[in-house]
Amino acid sequence: MLTVYYSHKNYQYFLETFLEKFYIQTNQHVTLFTYESLITKLCSTDLTGIVPLIQSSYSKSNQGDPPKDAVALLRSLIVMIYTKETSISEWIKTLRSNPLLSILSGFIPVCYSTYKAEGICADPVPGVGTFYDFMDKLIRKNKSIYKSKLRKLNIAADGTCMPTQASPYGKKVCDCKLKLGK
């Protein structure tokens, strides 16, 4: 069941707290100035309105792991576009190695210890598959179109399933020997 985990005010507080802790207290103002326009855009843009739009593509069941924060995933894709990254795999590596981009996306940086993360309104950096699943939900593609038609498979001698021309009952299906004699 998809819900808004963290409001925009929570994100702004998270951003303010972590930027203060990682960059302002350590006198790394220049790093913040390079991303100044992105920081102001992300602070002023409330993306929580996406949740009702993609609610139907999420399961209504409460079983299993709760879904990752959809707003943070969308925000991370926006930051990815801003930094001109085109590969999701490379983007995950960048998020894990660059705490500023991780914070701007709304994720807890990898360098921040997990026992200190209790009570913080953010998730850790997700994996590659989470982003691909989220993008599939955004695109809303029909999965039945992309599924291939099931074929009957026969079992080979070593136990692997593979399509063959032989019958599992021992009868020849083709007339190969008849063609050789002609």
LINTA-V777026 format. One record per pair of residues at least 12 apart in sequence whose C-alpha atoms are under 6 Angstrom apart, sorted by the first residue. I is the first residue (numbers start at 0). J is the second residue. D is the distance in whole Angstrom. If there is no record, write none. Layout:
# LINTA-V777026
I:J:D
I:J:D
This chain:
# LINTA-V777026
0:58:6
0:59:5
0:60:6
0:61:6
7:45:6
47:70:6
56:136:6
71:104:6
71:105:5
74:104:5
75:104:4
88:127:6
95:109:6
106:121:5
106:122:5
106:123:5
106:124:5
107:122:6
107:123:5
